[in-house]
Amino acid sequence: MSEYINFIAVGWVVLLWTTVGFAIRRWGPGPARLRTRCPERRARAQLIVLHREGGFGEIYPADVARCSLLGAGPVDCEKACLARL
């Protein structure tokens, strides 16, 4: 009987670490799709923003990778929208 309890305990630990890993991947640093109002063009825009980790547990928007107002090219504006995120 103790073999089954050990198997269940190991299964729960693996499930816990898998859940933590997926949560870090989902909400951790990396690209995220956000919406905001562009302060330069005064229009709503969809952005793909790259987040970075500042300190322990701190995530901040660092760069705009793509903007719906600028098309598929590189983002070459002032990126004042980062202050609004």
VOLUM-239442 format. One record per residue (C-alpha): residue in three letters; residue number from 1; x, y, z. Coordinates in Angstrom, 3 decimals. Example, Ala and Ser with C-alpha at 12.3 -4.5 7.8 and 13.67 -1.06 7.14 Angstrom:
<recs>
<rec r="ALA" k="1" X="12.300" Y="-4.500" Z="7.800"/>
<rec r="SER" k="2" X="13.670" Y="-1.060" Z="7.140"/>
</recs>
This chain:
<recs>
<rec r="MET" k="1" X="0.000" Y="0.000" Z="0.000"/>
<rec r="SER" k="2" X="2.830" Y="2.436" Z="0.729"/>
<rec r="GLU" k="3" X="4.061" Y="1.930" Z="-2.855"/>
<rec r="TYR" k="4" X="0.829" Y="3.418" Z="-4.154"/>
<rec r="ILE" k="5" X="1.028" Y="6.360" Z="-1.756"/>
<rec r="ASN" k="6" X="4.599" Y="7.068" Z="-2.917"/>
<rec r="PHE" k="7" X="3.474" Y="6.879" Z="-6.550"/>
<rec r="ILE" k="8" X="0.596" Y="9.302" Z="-5.876"/>
<rec r="ALA" k="9" X="2.902" Y="11.703" Z="-3.974"/>
<rec r="VAL" k="10" X="5.446" Y="11.744" Z="-6.815"/>
<rec r="GLY" k="11" X="2.611" Y="12.297" Z="-9.310"/>
<rec r="TRP" k="12" X="1.360" Y="15.315" Z="-7.350"/>
<rec r="VAL" k="13" X="4.851" Y="16.819" Z="-7.191"/>
<rec r="VAL" k="14" X="5.306" Y="16.391" Z="-10.943"/>
<rec r="LEU" k="15" X="1.874" Y="17.936" Z="-11.563"/>
<rec r="LEU" k="16" X="2.705" Y="20.875" Z="-9.285"/>
<rec r="TRP" k="17" X="6.024" Y="21.642" Z="-11.027"/>
<rec r="THR" k="18" X="4.407" Y="21.297" Z="-14.449"/>
<rec r="THR" k="19" X="1.710" Y="23.791" Z="-13.445"/>
<rec r="VAL" k="20" X="4.310" Y="26.232" Z="-12.106"/>
<rec r="GLY" k="21" X="6.329" Y="25.906" Z="-15.310"/>
<rec r="PHE" k="22" X="3.321" Y="26.644" Z="-17.519"/>
<rec r="ALA" k="23" X="2.368" Y="29.632" Z="-15.335"/>
<rec r="ILE" k="24" X="5.854" Y="31.120" Z="-15.633"/>
<rec r="ARG" k="25" X="5.807" Y="30.572" Z="-19.393"/>
<rec r="ARG" k="26" X="2.345" Y="32.138" Z="-19.721"/>
<rec r="TRP" k="27" X="2.754" Y="35.176" Z="-17.448"/>
<rec r="GLY" k="28" X="6.522" Y="35.576" Z="-17.364"/>
<rec r="PRO" k="29" X="8.758" Y="37.740" Z="-19.528"/>
<rec r="GLY" k="30" X="8.406" Y="37.552" Z="-23.286"/>
<rec r="PRO" k="31" X="6.005" Y="38.821" Z="-25.936"/>
<rec r="ALA" k="32" X="2.443" Y="39.786" Z="-25.055"/>
<rec r="ARG" k="33" X="-0.439" Y="41.117" Z="-27.119"/>
<rec r="LEU" k="34" X="-1.828" Y="44.351" Z="-25.675"/>
<rec r="ARG" k="35" X="-4.132" Y="47.189" Z="-26.702"/>
<rec r="THR" k="36" X="-3.648" Y="50.859" Z="-25.939"/>
<rec r="ARG" k="37" X="-4.186" Y="54.319" Z="-27.386"/>
<rec r="CYS" k="38" X="-1.265" Y="55.724" Z="-29.360"/>
<rec r="PRO" k="39" X="-0.331" Y="59.137" Z="-27.917"/>
<rec r="GLU" k="40" X="1.205" Y="60.246" Z="-31.234"/>
<rec r="ARG" k="41" X="-1.589" Y="59.295" Z="-33.651"/>
<rec r="ARG" k="42" X="-4.498" Y="59.458" Z="-31.159"/>
<rec r="ALA" k="43" X="-5.889" Y="56.088" Z="-32.279"/>
<rec r="ARG" k="44" X="-6.331" Y="52.636" Z="-30.714"/>
<rec r="ALA" k="45" X="-3.549" Y="50.221" Z="-31.528"/>
<rec r="GLN" k="46" X="-2.812" Y="46.555" Z="-31.014"/>
<rec r="LEU" k="47" X="0.758" Y="45.981" Z="-29.920"/>
<rec r="ILE" k="48" X="3.073" Y="43.055" Z="-29.439"/>
<rec r="VAL" k="49" X="5.165" Y="44.131" Z="-26.472"/>
<rec r="LEU" k="50" X="8.310" Y="42.423" Z="-25.238"/>
<rec r="HIS" k="51" X="8.431" Y="42.198" Z="-21.460"/>
<rec r="ARG" k="52" X="11.626" Y="41.922" Z="-19.453"/>
<rec r="GLU" k="53" X="12.301" Y="40.920" Z="-15.877"/>
<rec r="GLY" k="54" X="13.590" Y="43.837" Z="-13.827"/>
<rec r="GLY" k="55" X="14.105" Y="42.333" Z="-10.398"/>
<rec r="PHE" k="56" X="12.697" Y="39.325" Z="-8.625"/>
<rec r="GLY" k="57" X="9.016" Y="39.188" Z="-9.476"/>
<rec r="GLU" k="58" X="9.039" Y="42.437" Z="-11.479"/>
<rec r="ILE" k="59" X="8.070" Y="42.394" Z="-15.139"/>
<rec r="TYR" k="60" X="8.016" Y="45.588" Z="-17.186"/>
<rec r="PRO" k="61" X="7.294" Y="46.405" Z="-20.855"/>
<rec r="ALA" k="62" X="10.676" Y="46.970" Z="-22.508"/>
<rec r="ASP" k="63" X="10.074" Y="47.260" Z="-26.258"/>
<rec r="VAL" k="64" X="7.349" Y="47.312" Z="-28.892"/>
<rec r="ALA" k="65" X="7.919" Y="44.581" Z="-31.472"/>
<rec r="ARG" k="66" X="4.890" Y="45.271" Z="-33.676"/>
<rec r="CYS" k="67" X="2.174" Y="47.905" Z="-33.914"/>
<rec r="SER" k="68" X="-1.056" Y="47.664" Z="-35.887"/>
<rec r="LEU" k="69" X="-0.840" Y="51.341" Z="-36.882"/>
<rec r="LEU" k="70" X="2.569" Y="50.932" Z="-38.509"/>
<rec r="GLY" k="71" X="1.952" Y="47.761" Z="-40.490"/>
<rec r="ALA" k="72" X="4.331" Y="44.828" Z="-40.802"/>
<rec r="GLY" k="73" X="7.538" Y="46.871" Z="-40.842"/>
<rec r="PRO" k="74" X="9.754" Y="47.759" Z="-37.925"/>
<rec r="VAL" k="75" X="8.463" Y="50.046" Z="-35.194"/>
<rec r="ASP" k="76" X="10.296" Y="53.323" Z="-35.810"/>
<rec r="CYS" k="77" X="8.277" Y="55.779" Z="-33.741"/>
<rec r="GLU" k="78" X="9.072" Y="57.342" Z="-30.351"/>
<rec r="LYS" k="79" X="7.342" Y="54.409" Z="-28.529"/>
<rec r="ALA" k="80" X="5.623" Y="56.744" Z="-26.097"/>
<rec r="CYS" k="81" X="2.923" Y="54.104" Z="-25.674"/>
<rec r="LEU" k="82" X="5.253" Y="52.132" Z="-23.383"/>
<rec r="ALA" k="83" X="4.545" Y="54.666" Z="-20.643"/>
<rec r="ARG" k="84" X="0.822" Y="53.813" Z="-20.860"/>
<rec r="LEU" k="85" X="1.245" Y="50.055" Z="-20.386"/>
</recs>
